[in-house]
Amino acid sequence: MNIKPKLTEAQGAVETSTPVALIAAPKVMEDMASAMSSSTEQASQGLGTAQAIANKGMEKAMKTTEELVAFGQGNIEAFMKSGEIWTAGMQDLSKQVAATAQANFDQTMSTFKALTSVKSLKDAFELQTGLARAAMEKTLAESGRLTDASFKLTEQAMAPITARVTLAVEKFAKPI
């Protein structure tokens, strides 16, 4: 006896004739899988390229930041050095002014002592005239010397800052 049930006519038609869509389905699926794989690979490559560009940009930004910090530290050092030069120079100038003032005071005191022992008005007048002339000559000579020393001090104190400005122009004026 036949255990197998009898197929209906419709079922027999399905079994005996396979539609074209069912035959092409594995090929379509294979093509879709290939396209998806290709797209995924391209996206992965694009992501890798974007990440490499981002990393390169970040490295460049970090390097630039480090350079700016180092440049700023150099500026602070230049200002400190300039201040040290200025302070030392002003102390020297102050000592020179004090020494000149002391010398003028000593000369004035010696002239006044000499005035107390003069015998005539003419001698007193000559002592006063001599004191005034000497004071004027010393004042002119000292003011010229102090002016020159002040200009030199200013140049020396500004040298570290001028060097930093020159470096900044050289470093930042060129295109990146």
OpenMM code with the backbone's topology and positions (N, CA, C; nanometers):
from openmm import Vec3, app, unit

residues = "MET ASN ILE LYS PRO LYS LEU THR GLU ALA GLN GLY ALA VAL GLU THR SER THR PRO VAL ALA LEU ILE ALA ALA PRO LYS VAL MET GLU ASP MET ALA SER ALA MET SER SER SER THR GLU GLN ALA SER GLN GLY LEU GLY THR ALA GLN ALA ILE ALA ASN LYS GLY MET GLU LYS ALA MET LYS THR THR GLU GLU LEU VAL ALA PHE GLY GLN GLY ASN ILE GLU ALA PHE MET LYS SER GLY GLU ILE TRP THR ALA GLY MET GLN ASP LEU SER LYS GLN VAL ALA ALA THR ALA GLN ALA ASN PHE ASP GLN THR MET SER THR PHE LYS ALA LEU THR SER VAL LYS SER LEU LYS ASP ALA PHE GLU LEU GLN THR GLY LEU ALA ARG ALA ALA MET GLU LYS THR LEU ALA GLU SER GLY ARG LEU THR ASP ALA SER PHE LYS LEU THR GLU GLN ALA MET ALA PRO ILE THR ALA ARG VAL THR LEU ALA VAL GLU LYS PHE ALA LYS PRO ILE".split()
positions = [
    Vec3(0.0817, -0.1149, 0.0000),
    Vec3(0.0000, 0.0000, 0.0000),
    Vec3(0.0879, 0.1236, 0.0000),
    Vec3(0.0434, 0.2213, -0.0647),
    Vec3(0.1198, 0.3442, -0.0802),
    Vec3(0.0918, 0.4343, 0.0379),
    Vec3(0.1992, 0.4658, 0.1146),
    Vec3(0.1826, 0.5505, 0.2329),
    Vec3(0.1817, 0.6969, 0.1923),
    Vec3(0.2417, 0.7226, 0.0903),
    Vec3(0.2508, 0.8596, 0.0471),
    Vec3(0.1145, 0.9055, -0.0006),
    Vec3(0.0705, 1.0193, 0.0505),
    Vec3(-0.0602, 1.0667, 0.0039),
    Vec3(-0.0519, 1.1154, -0.1383),
    Vec3(-0.1575, 1.1167, -0.1965),
    Vec3(-0.1656, 1.1613, -0.3328),
    Vec3(-0.1607, 1.3124, -0.3361),
    Vec3(-0.0849, 1.3610, -0.4271),
    Vec3(-0.0729, 1.5061, -0.4386),
    Vec3(-0.1897, 1.5596, -0.5194),
    Vec3(-0.2249, 1.6779, -0.4795),
    Vec3(-0.3300, 1.7431, -0.5567),
    Vec3(-0.2677, 1.7948, -0.6826),
    Vec3(-0.3449, 1.8315, -0.7700),
    Vec3(-0.2968, 1.8792, -0.8986),
    Vec3(-0.2162, 2.0066, -0.8824),
    Vec3(-0.2559, 2.0983, -0.7951),
    Vec3(-0.1867, 2.2251, -0.7742),
    Vec3(-0.0520, 2.1994, -0.7089),
    Vec3(-0.0532, 2.1040, -0.6163),
    Vec3(0.0717, 2.0747, -0.5493),
    Vec3(0.1691, 2.0095, -0.6465),
    Vec3(0.1214, 1.9322, -0.7295),
    Vec3(0.2053, 1.8663, -0.8282),
    Vec3(0.2647, 1.9667, -0.9232),
    Vec3(0.1880, 2.0666, -0.9581),
    Vec3(0.2366, 2.1707, -1.0486),
    Vec3(0.3510, 2.2460, -0.9832),
    Vec3(0.3412, 2.2745, -0.8531),
    Vec3(0.4471, 2.3481, -0.7826),
    Vec3(0.5718, 2.2634, -0.7787),
    Vec3(0.5556, 2.1357, -0.7551),
    Vec3(0.6722, 2.0503, -0.7437),
    Vec3(0.7368, 2.0269, -0.8789),
    Vec3(0.6611, 2.0225, -0.9808),
    Vec3(0.7189, 1.9896, -1.1094),
    Vec3(0.7694, 2.1113, -1.1825),
    Vec3(0.7142, 2.2291, -1.1600),
    Vec3(0.7637, 2.3485, -1.2288),
    Vec3(0.7996, 2.4530, -1.1247),
    Vec3(0.9321, 2.4910, -1.1157),
    Vec3(0.9796, 2.5889, -1.0188),
    Vec3(0.9774, 2.7250, -1.0859),
    Vec3(0.9169, 2.8253, -1.0195),
    Vec3(0.9125, 2.9589, -1.0806),
    Vec3(1.0522, 3.0175, -1.0905),
    Vec3(1.0713, 3.1126, -1.1837),
    Vec3(1.2000, 3.1782, -1.2112),
    Vec3(1.2445, 3.2590, -1.0900),
    Vec3(1.1513, 3.3210, -1.0188),
    Vec3(1.1850, 3.4033, -0.9025),
    Vec3(1.2543, 3.3204, -0.7970),
    Vec3(1.2118, 3.1962, -0.7805),
    Vec3(1.2749, 3.1123, -0.6803),
    Vec3(1.4145, 3.0703, -0.7233),
    Vec3(1.4358, 3.0577, -0.8510),
    Vec3(1.5688, 3.0213, -0.9014),
    Vec3(1.6627, 3.1411, -0.8877),
    Vec3(1.6167, 3.2641, -0.9140),
    Vec3(1.6989, 3.3845, -0.9106),
    Vec3(1.7218, 3.4347, -0.7687),
    Vec3(1.6424, 3.3951, -0.6725),
    Vec3(1.6518, 3.4459, -0.5353),
    Vec3(1.7903, 3.4275, -0.4744),
    Vec3(1.8520, 3.3102, -0.4865),
    Vec3(1.9856, 3.2968, -0.4275),
    Vec3(2.0861, 3.3932, -0.4908),
    Vec3(2.0773, 3.4191, -0.6189),
    Vec3(2.1684, 3.5107, -0.6884),
    Vec3(2.1458, 3.6536, -0.6394),
    Vec3(2.0210, 3.6932, -0.6242),
    Vec3(1.9880, 3.8275, -0.5753),
    Vec3(2.0411, 3.8435, -0.4337),
    Vec3(2.0211, 3.7437, -0.3527),
    Vec3(2.0691, 3.7487, -0.2150),
    Vec3(2.2215, 3.7596, -0.2113),
    Vec3(2.2851, 3.6860, -0.2992),
    Vec3(2.4308, 3.6891, -0.3067),
    Vec3(2.4781, 3.8270, -0.3505),
    Vec3(2.4117, 3.8860, -0.4500),
    Vec3(2.4466, 4.0206, -0.4971),
    Vec3(2.4253, 4.1243, -0.3871),
    Vec3(2.3160, 4.1139, -0.3140),
    Vec3(2.2870, 4.2074, -0.2053),
    Vec3(2.3920, 4.1961, -0.0959),
    Vec3(2.4298, 4.0728, -0.0629),
    Vec3(2.5318, 4.0510, 0.0397),
    Vec3(2.6646, 4.1089, -0.0051),
    Vec3(2.6963, 4.0918, -0.1321),
    Vec3(2.8209, 4.1458, -0.1866),
    Vec3(2.8194, 4.2990, -0.1832),
    Vec3(2.7071, 4.3578, -0.2226),
    Vec3(2.6947, 4.5039, -0.2212),
    Vec3(2.7048, 4.5575, -0.0791),
    Vec3(2.6389, 4.4898, 0.0147),
    Vec3(2.6450, 4.5328, 0.1547),
    Vec3(2.7863, 4.5206, 0.2082),
    Vec3(2.8547, 4.4141, 0.1718),
    Vec3(2.9920, 4.3933, 0.2157),
    Vec3(3.0819, 4.5029, 0.1586),
    Vec3(3.0625, 4.5351, 0.0310),
    Vec3(3.1407, 4.6403, -0.0345),
    Vec3(3.1141, 4.7759, 0.0296),
    Vec3(2.9870, 4.8044, 0.0572),
    Vec3(2.9501, 4.9309, 0.1213),
    Vec3(3.0096, 4.9410, 0.2604),
    Vec3(3.0036, 4.8319, 0.3336),
    Vec3(3.0596, 4.8297, 0.4680),
    Vec3(3.2099, 4.8524, 0.4635),
    Vec3(3.2757, 4.7912, 0.3670),
    Vec3(3.4208, 4.8067, 0.3523),
    Vec3(3.4553, 4.9512, 0.3177),
    Vec3(3.3777, 5.0116, 0.2253),
    Vec3(3.4017, 5.1505, 0.1873),
    Vec3(3.3770, 5.2443, 0.3064),
    Vec3(3.2709, 5.2204, 0.3799),
    Vec3(3.2409, 5.3028, 0.4974),
    Vec3(3.3518, 5.2896, 0.6008),
    Vec3(3.4009, 5.1678, 0.6173),
    Vec3(3.5082, 5.1434, 0.7128),
    Vec3(3.6353, 5.2167, 0.6701),
    Vec3(3.6666, 5.2128, 0.5401),
    Vec3(3.7833, 5.2840, 0.4890),
    Vec3(3.7655, 5.4347, 0.5068),
    Vec3(3.6471, 5.4851, 0.4765),
    Vec3(3.6194, 5.6281, 0.4928),
    Vec3(3.6318, 5.6712, 0.6376),
    Vec3(3.5807, 5.5881, 0.7265),
    Vec3(3.5906, 5.6170, 0.8692),
    Vec3(3.7364, 5.6160, 0.9136),
    Vec3(3.8134, 5.5227, 0.8636),
    Vec3(3.9563, 5.5160, 0.8968),
    Vec3(4.0296, 5.6392, 0.8459),
    Vec3(3.9967, 5.6831, 0.7243),
    Vec3(4.0583, 5.8031, 0.6689),
    Vec3(4.0199, 5.9255, 0.7512),
    Vec3(3.8934, 5.9371, 0.7854),
    Vec3(3.8468, 6.0503, 0.8660),
    Vec3(3.9152, 6.0507, 1.0023),
    Vec3(3.9311, 5.9335, 1.0608),
    Vec3(3.9970, 5.9243, 1.1906),
    Vec3(4.1438, 5.9640, 1.1786),
    Vec3(4.2104, 5.9233, 1.0704),
    Vec3(4.3507, 5.9595, 1.0496),
    Vec3(4.3642, 6.1112, 1.0335),
    Vec3(4.2731, 6.1725, 0.9590),
    Vec3(4.2753, 6.3178, 0.9397),
    Vec3(4.2499, 6.3882, 1.0729),
    Vec3(4.1547, 6.3396, 1.1485),
    Vec3(4.1242, 6.3985, 1.2798),
    Vec3(4.2438, 6.3865, 1.3731),
    Vec3(4.3096, 6.2705, 1.3730),
    Vec3(4.4281, 6.2514, 1.4575),
    Vec3(4.5404, 6.3460, 1.4163),
    Vec3(4.5601, 6.3598, 1.2864),
    Vec3(4.6641, 6.4496, 1.2371),
    Vec3(4.6329, 6.5936, 1.2765),
    Vec3(4.5081, 6.6324, 1.2628),
    Vec3(4.4677, 6.7675, 1.3032),
    Vec3(4.4864, 6.7895, 1.4523),
    Vec3(4.4532, 6.6909, 1.5321),
    Vec3(4.4692, 6.7013, 1.6775),
    Vec3(4.6168, 6.7121, 1.7148),
    Vec3(4.7013, 6.6332, 1.6495),
    Vec3(4.8450, 6.6406, 1.6758),
    Vec3(4.8982, 6.7790, 1.6416),
    Vec3(4.8537, 6.8325, 1.5290),
    Vec3(4.8980, 6.9651, 1.4871),
    Vec3(4.8492, 7.0711, 1.5857),
    Vec3(4.7269, 7.0592, 1.6322),
    Vec3(4.6724, 7.1538, 1.7298),
    Vec3(4.7505, 7.1463, 1.8608),
    Vec3(4.7836, 7.0261, 1.9042),
    Vec3(4.8618, 7.0095, 2.0276),
    Vec3(5.0008, 7.0701, 2.0125),
    Vec3(5.0626, 7.0475, 1.8970),
    Vec3(5.1964, 7.1026, 1.8729),
    Vec3(5.1898, 7.2549, 1.8731),
    Vec3(5.0887, 7.3111, 1.8082),
    Vec3(5.0725, 7.4559, 1.8046),
    Vec3(5.0497, 7.5108, 1.9446),
    Vec3(4.9696, 7.4422, 2.0234),
    Vec3(4.9439, 7.4860, 2.1607),
    Vec3(5.0723, 7.4825, 2.2426),
    Vec3(5.1494, 7.3768, 2.2265),
    Vec3(5.2767, 7.3672, 2.2991),
    Vec3(5.3706, 7.4799, 2.2584),
    Vec3(5.3752, 7.5108, 2.1285),
    Vec3(5.4607, 7.6197, 2.0806),
    Vec3(5.4144, 7.7537, 2.1370),
    Vec3(5.2837, 7.7759, 2.1417),
    Vec3(5.2317, 7.9015, 2.1959),
    Vec3(5.2617, 7.9142, 2.3448),
    Vec3(5.2493, 7.8056, 2.4178),
    Vec3(5.2804, 7.8088, 2.5608),
    Vec3(5.4292, 7.8390, 2.5805),
    Vec3(5.5141, 7.7729, 2.5038),
    Vec3(5.6587, 7.7975, 2.5137),
    Vec3(5.6910, 7.9414, 2.4756),
    Vec3(5.6247, 7.9937, 2.3734),
    Vec3(5.6481, 8.1318, 2.3314),
    Vec3(5.6040, 8.2285, 2.4414),
    Vec3(5.4903, 8.2009, 2.5026),
    Vec3(5.4420, 8.2848, 2.6126),
    Vec3(5.5382, 8.2834, 2.7307),
    Vec3(5.5931, 8.1661, 2.7608),
    Vec3(5.6913, 8.1566, 2.8690),
    Vec3(5.8160, 8.2375, 2.8349),
    Vec3(5.8570, 8.2326, 2.7097),
    Vec3(5.9715, 8.3132, 2.6651),
    Vec3(5.9439, 8.4617, 2.6801),
    Vec3(5.8201, 8.5022, 2.6515),
    Vec3(5.7827, 8.6433, 2.6680),
    Vec3(5.7909, 8.6849, 2.8143),
    Vec3(5.7407, 8.6000, 2.9019),
    Vec3(5.7460, 8.6316, 3.0452),
    Vec3(5.8909, 8.6423, 3.0914),
    Vec3(5.9751, 8.5499, 3.0455),
    Vec3(6.1166, 8.5547, 3.0820),
    Vec3(6.1823, 8.6827, 3.0307),
    Vec3(6.1457, 8.7242, 2.9080),
    Vec3(6.2023, 8.8469, 2.8516),
    Vec3(6.1596, 8.9685, 2.9327),
    Vec3(6.0334, 8.9741, 2.9739),
    Vec3(5.9871, 9.0862, 3.0554),
    Vec3(6.0560, 9.0870, 3.1927),
    Vec3(6.0753, 8.9699, 3.2482),
    Vec3(6.1441, 8.9627, 3.3779),
    Vec3(6.2890, 9.0083, 3.3639),
    Vec3(6.3567, 8.9638, 3.2595),
    Vec3(6.4952, 9.0043, 3.2356),
    Vec3(6.5024, 9.1546, 3.2136),
    Vec3(6.4081, 9.2082, 3.1377),
    Vec3(6.4029, 9.3518, 3.1134),
    Vec3(6.3841, 9.4277, 3.2446),
    Vec3(6.2972, 9.3780, 3.3293),
    Vec3(6.2749, 9.4408, 3.4593),
    Vec3(6.3990, 9.4378, 3.5471),
    Vec3(6.4710, 9.3254, 3.5430),
    Vec3(6.5947, 9.3147, 3.6212),
    Vec3(6.6980, 9.4160, 3.5726),
    Vec3(6.7128, 9.4269, 3.4417),
    Vec3(6.8087, 9.5223, 3.3846),
    Vec3(6.7683, 9.6647, 3.4235),
    Vec3(6.6393, 9.6947, 3.4124),
    Vec3(6.5902, 9.8287, 3.4435),
    Vec3(6.6142, 9.8616, 3.5917),
    Vec3(6.5834, 9.7681, 3.6789),
    Vec3(6.6001, 9.7902, 3.8226),
    Vec3(6.7467, 9.8142, 3.8574),
    Vec3(6.8346, 9.7286, 3.8060),
    Vec3(6.9781, 9.7436, 3.8338),
    Vec3(7.0293, 9.8766, 3.7777),
    Vec3(6.9856, 9.9113, 3.6582),
    Vec3(7.0287, 10.0372, 3.5969),
    Vec3(6.9793, 10.1583, 3.6733),
    Vec3(6.8550, 10.1522, 3.7198),
    Vec3(6.8011, 10.2645, 3.7967),
    Vec3(6.8732, 10.2786, 3.9310),
    Vec3(6.9120, 10.1667, 3.9897),
    Vec3(6.9901, 10.1738, 4.1141),
    Vec3(7.1243, 10.2425, 4.0881),
    Vec3(7.1899, 10.2057, 3.9773),
    Vec3(7.3173, 10.2677, 3.9420),
    Vec3(7.2997, 10.4173, 3.9163),
    Vec3(7.1954, 10.4527, 3.8412),
    Vec3(7.1708, 10.5946, 3.8140),
    Vec3(7.1409, 10.6706, 3.9428),
    Vec3(7.0642, 10.6103, 4.0311),
    Vec3(7.0325, 10.6741, 4.1590),
    Vec3(7.1595, 10.6960, 4.2415),
    Vec3(7.2492, 10.5995, 4.2406),
    Vec3(7.3758, 10.6143, 4.3120),
    Vec3(7.4583, 10.7273, 4.2522),
    Vec3(7.4581, 10.7370, 4.1193),
    Vec3(7.5319, 10.8448, 4.0536),
    Vec3(7.4737, 10.9816, 4.0896),
    Vec3(7.3409, 10.9911, 4.0886),
    Vec3(7.2750, 11.1170, 4.1240),
    Vec3(7.3049, 11.1520, 4.2694),
    Vec3(7.2982, 11.0520, 4.3567),
    Vec3(7.3273, 11.0774, 4.4985),
    Vec3(7.4722, 11.1210, 4.5172),
    Vec3(7.5652, 11.0579, 4.4475),
    Vec3(7.7066, 11.0957, 4.4576),
    Vec3(7.7282, 11.2377, 4.4064),
    Vec3(7.6618, 11.2719, 4.2980),
    Vec3(7.6732, 11.4084, 4.2446),
    Vec3(7.6144, 11.5090, 4.3424),
    Vec3(7.4992, 11.4774, 4.3982),
    Vec3(7.4373, 11.5671, 4.4961),
    Vec3(7.5274, 11.5842, 4.6191),
    Vec3(7.5884, 11.4758, 4.6649),
    Vec3(7.6793, 11.4835, 4.7798),
    Vec3(7.8006, 11.5698, 4.7462),
    Vec3(7.8562, 11.5530, 4.6263),
    Vec3(7.9714, 11.6341, 4.5846),
    Vec3(7.9330, 11.7817, 4.5770),
    Vec3(7.8160, 11.8107, 4.5230),
    Vec3(7.7701, 11.9499, 4.5155),
    Vec3(7.7493, 12.0072, 4.6556),
    Vec3(7.6917, 11.9286, 4.7446),
    Vec3(7.6709, 11.9743, 4.8820),
    Vec3(7.8044, 12.0022, 4.9503),
    Vec3(7.9009, 11.9104, 4.9313),
    Vec3(8.0334, 11.9288, 4.9918),
    Vec3(8.0996, 12.0563, 4.9379),
    Vec3(8.0883, 12.0799, 4.8077),
    Vec3(8.1472, 12.1996, 4.7482),
    Vec3(8.0782, 12.3257, 4.8026),
    Vec3(7.9472, 12.3212, 4.8155),
    Vec3(7.8731, 12.4351, 4.8684),
    Vec3(7.9138, 12.4622, 5.0131),
    Vec3(7.9267, 12.3590, 5.0935),
    Vec3(7.9663, 12.3763, 5.2334),
    Vec3(8.1076, 12.4335, 5.2433),
    Vec3(8.1981, 12.3857, 5.1602),
    Vec3(8.3351, 12.4392, 5.1650),
    Vec3(8.3375, 12.5852, 5.1207),
    Vec3(8.2525, 12.6204, 5.0239),
    Vec3(8.2456, 12.7600, 4.9803),
    Vec3(8.1894, 12.8471, 5.0924),
    Vec3(8.0869, 12.8016, 5.1623),
    Vec3(8.0306, 12.8792, 5.2730),
    Vec3(8.1314, 12.8938, 5.3874),
    Vec3(8.2096, 12.7892, 5.4122),
    Vec3(8.3140, 12.7997, 5.5149),
    Vec3(8.4184, 12.9024, 5.4734),
    Vec3(8.4514, 12.9000, 5.3440),
    Vec3(8.5483, 12.9976, 5.2939),
    Vec3(8.4911, 13.1391, 5.3018),
    Vec3(8.3593, 13.1512, 5.2841),
    Vec3(8.2965, 13.2827, 5.2919),
    Vec3(8.3080, 13.3423, 5.4331),
    Vec3(8.3108, 13.2573, 5.5326),
    Vec3(8.3194, 13.3076, 5.6688),
    Vec3(8.4558, 13.3681, 5.6995),
    Vec3(8.5543, 13.3326, 5.6201),
    Vec3(8.6890, 13.3848, 5.6463),
    Vec3(8.7344, 13.4880, 5.5423),
    Vec3(8.6441, 13.5361, 5.4561),
    Vec3(8.6847, 13.6349, 5.3544),
    Vec3(8.7089, 13.7700, 5.4213),
    Vec3(8.7972, 13.8507, 5.3611),
    Vec3(8.8339, 13.9799, 5.4146),
    Vec3(8.7609, 14.0930, 5.3451),
    Vec3(8.7135, 14.0640, 5.2208),
    Vec3(8.6476, 14.1724, 5.1485),
    Vec3(8.5237, 14.1213, 5.0772),
    Vec3(8.4443, 14.2186, 5.0368),
    Vec3(8.3235, 14.1871, 4.9625),
    Vec3(8.3591, 14.1309, 4.8246),
    Vec3(8.4660, 14.1796, 4.7675),
    Vec3(8.5129, 14.1316, 4.6379),
    Vec3(8.5483, 13.9837, 4.6469),
    Vec3(8.6159, 13.9405, 4.7502),
    Vec3(8.6522, 13.7990, 4.7694),
    Vec3(8.5256, 13.7135, 4.7858),
    Vec3(8.4281, 13.7643, 4.8582),
    Vec3(8.3020, 13.6912, 4.8774),
    Vec3(8.2296, 13.6773, 4.7446),
    Vec3(8.2278, 13.7867, 4.6679),
    Vec3(8.1624, 13.7830, 4.5370),
    Vec3(8.2312, 13.6824, 4.4451),
    Vec3(8.3639, 13.6787, 4.4460),
    Vec3(8.4400, 13.5857, 4.3624),
    Vec3(8.4138, 13.4403, 4.4053),
    Vec3(8.4048, 13.4158, 4.5349),
    Vec3(8.3736, 13.2796, 4.5833),
    Vec3(8.2334, 13.2369, 4.5383),
    Vec3(8.1376, 13.3260, 4.5518),
    Vec3(7.9993, 13.2960, 4.5101),
    Vec3(7.9930, 13.2734, 4.3593),
    Vec3(8.0608, 13.3561, 4.2827),
    Vec3(8.0624, 13.3426, 4.1373),
    Vec3(8.1288, 13.2110, 4.0981),
    Vec3(8.2385, 13.1788, 4.1625),
    Vec3(8.3080, 13.0525, 4.1348),
    Vec3(8.2191, 12.9320, 4.1677),
    Vec3(8.1486, 12.9403, 4.2805),
    Vec3(8.0578, 12.8319, 4.3188),
    Vec3(7.9464, 12.8167, 4.2164),
    Vec3(7.8876, 12.9277, 4.1743),
    Vec3(7.7778, 12.9223, 4.0768),
    Vec3(7.8268, 12.8668, 3.9433),
    Vec3(7.9446, 12.9133, 3.8987),
    Vec3(8.0001, 12.8661, 3.7715),
    Vec3(8.0292, 12.7161, 3.7786),
    Vec3(8.0927, 12.6700, 3.8853),
    Vec3(8.1263, 12.5279, 3.9015),
    Vec3(7.9995, 12.4437, 3.9096),
    Vec3(7.9001, 12.4937, 3.9814),
    Vec3(7.7735, 12.4200, 3.9930),
    Vec3(7.7051, 12.4085, 3.8567),
    Vec3(7.7057, 12.5163, 3.7794),
    Vec3(7.6439, 12.5146, 3.6462),
    Vec3(7.7176, 12.4182, 3.5534),
    Vec3(7.8496, 12.4213, 3.5549),
    Vec3(7.9281, 12.3319, 3.4686),
    Vec3(7.9051, 12.1853, 3.5067),
    Vec3(7.9067, 12.1595, 3.6370),
    Vec3(7.8835, 12.0220, 3.6829),
    Vec3(7.7425, 11.9764, 3.6476),
    Vec3(7.6463, 12.0653, 3.6631),
    Vec3(7.5079, 12.0297, 3.6326),
    Vec3(7.4928, 11.9960, 3.4852),
    Vec3(7.5507, 12.0776, 3.3973),
    Vec3(7.5428, 12.0497, 3.2534),
    Vec3(7.6138, 11.9189, 3.2181),
    Vec3(7.7315, 11.8994, 3.2750),
    Vec3(7.8065, 11.7766, 3.2462),
    Vec3(7.7311, 11.6542, 3.2991),
    Vec3(7.6810, 11.6655, 3.4216),
    Vec3(7.6084, 11.5522, 3.4809),
    Vec3(7.4787, 11.5231, 3.4076),
    Vec3(7.4068, 11.6266, 3.3677),
    Vec3(7.2801, 11.6017, 3.2976),
    Vec3(7.3053, 11.5330, 3.1642),
    Vec3(7.4108, 11.5722, 3.0937),
    Vec3(7.4459, 11.5052, 2.9680),
    Vec3(7.4849, 11.3598, 2.9919),
    Vec3(7.5642, 11.3381, 3.0968),
    Vec3(7.6076, 11.2020, 3.1289),
    Vec3(7.4892, 11.1170, 3.1726),
    Vec3(7.4007, 11.1725, 3.2546),
    Vec3(7.2828, 11.0977, 3.3002),
    Vec3(7.1859, 11.0716, 3.1847),
    Vec3(7.1746, 11.1659, 3.0923),
    Vec3(7.0889, 11.1452, 2.9749),
    Vec3(7.1424, 11.0300, 2.8910),
    Vec3(7.2736, 11.0300, 2.8667),
    Vec3(7.3340, 10.9200, 2.7901),
    Vec3(7.3163, 10.7867, 2.8629),
    Vec3(7.3404, 10.7872, 2.9927),
    Vec3(7.3246, 10.6639, 3.0705),
    Vec3(7.1791, 10.6171, 3.0689),
    Vec3(7.0844, 10.7111, 3.0734),
    Vec3(6.9417, 10.6747, 3.0691),
    Vec3(6.9052, 10.6123, 2.9347),
    Vec3(6.9547, 10.6703, 2.8258),
    Vec3(6.9270, 10.6127, 2.6935),
    Vec3(6.9874, 10.4731, 2.6805),
    Vec3(7.1091, 10.4568, 2.7282),
    Vec3(7.1732, 10.3252, 2.7224),
    Vec3(7.0959, 10.2240, 2.8069),
    Vec3(7.0532, 10.2679, 2.9254),
    Vec3(6.9756, 10.1795, 3.0119),
    Vec3(6.8452, 10.1383, 2.9440),
    Vec3(6.7792, 10.2329, 2.8820),
    Vec3(6.6535, 10.2024, 2.8128),
    Vec3(6.6771, 10.1020, 2.7000),
    Vec3(6.7842, 10.1221, 2.6234),
    Vec3(6.8166, 10.0276, 2.5157),
    Vec3(6.8447, 9.8883, 2.5714),
    Vec3(6.9217, 9.8839, 2.6793),
    Vec3(6.9554, 9.7538, 2.7393),
    Vec3(6.8308, 9.6854, 2.7959),
    Vec3(6.7458, 9.7632, 2.8611),
    Vec3(6.6255, 9.7044, 2.9215),
    Vec3(6.5263, 9.6591, 2.8151),
    Vec3(6.5227, 9.7281, 2.7028),
    Vec3(6.4290, 9.6926, 2.5961),
    Vec3(6.4822, 9.5812, 2.5054),
    Vec3(6.6101, 9.5502, 2.5132),
    Vec3(6.6703, 9.4496, 2.4252),
    Vec3(6.6004, 9.3130, 2.4336),
    Vec3(6.5727, 9.2585, 2.5530),
    Vec3(6.5048, 9.1281, 2.5573),
    Vec3(6.3640, 9.1333, 2.4956),
    Vec3(6.2934, 9.2422, 2.5178),
    Vec3(6.1578, 9.2553, 2.4624),
    Vec3(6.1647, 9.2726, 2.3112),
    Vec3(6.2598, 9.3526, 2.2654),
    Vec3(6.2775, 9.3716, 2.1214),
    Vec3(6.3112, 9.2397, 2.0528),
    Vec3(6.3936, 9.1594, 2.1182),
    Vec3(6.4285, 9.0278, 2.0625),
    Vec3(6.3040, 8.9398, 2.0508),
    Vec3(6.2155, 8.9442, 2.1500),
    Vec3(6.0919, 8.8638, 2.1461),
    Vec3(5.9988, 8.9129, 2.0363),
    Vec3(5.9905, 9.0444, 2.0183),
    Vec3(5.9061, 9.0991, 1.9120),
    Vec3(5.9598, 9.0548, 1.7762),
    Vec3(6.0903, 9.0615, 1.7595),
    Vec3(6.1521, 9.0170, 1.6340),
    Vec3(6.1229, 8.8693, 1.6096),
    Vec3(6.1374, 8.7888, 1.7138),
    Vec3(6.1073, 8.6451, 1.7016),
    Vec3(5.9613, 8.6236, 1.6659),
    Vec3(5.8718, 8.6987, 1.7288),
    Vec3(5.7276, 8.6842, 1.7004),
    Vec3(5.6982, 8.7183, 1.5550),
    Vec3(5.7594, 8.8243, 1.5050),
    Vec3(5.7369, 8.8629, 1.3656),
    Vec3(5.7899, 8.7544, 1.2731),
    Vec3(5.9086, 8.7028, 1.3004),
    Vec3(5.9652, 8.5972, 1.2167),
    Vec3(5.8817, 8.4713, 1.2214),
    Vec3(5.8339, 8.4359, 1.3411),
    Vec3(5.7640, 8.3097, 1.3601),
    Vec3(5.6201, 8.3142, 1.3095),
    Vec3(5.5500, 8.4228, 1.3389),
    Vec3(5.4074, 8.4261, 1.3099),
    Vec3(5.3723, 8.5000, 1.1817),
    Vec3(5.4668, 8.5685, 1.1208),
    Vec3(5.4379, 8.6414, 0.9974),
    Vec3(5.4391, 8.5478, 0.8766),
    Vec3(5.5088, 8.4348, 0.8875),
    Vec3(5.5154, 8.3431, 0.7744),
    Vec3(5.3857, 8.2609, 0.7659),
    Vec3(5.3449, 8.2286, 0.6446),
    Vec3(5.2217, 8.1478, 0.6314),
    Vec3(5.2443, 8.0074, 0.6847),
    Vec3(5.1367, 7.9522, 0.7361),
    Vec3(5.1448, 7.8173, 0.7961),
    Vec3(5.1382, 7.7112, 0.6915),
] * unit.nanometer
topology = app.Topology()
chain = topology.addChain("A")
for resn in residues:
    res = topology.addResidue(resn, chain)
    for name in ("N", "CA", "C"):
        topology.addAtom(name, app.Element.getBySymbol(name[0]), res)
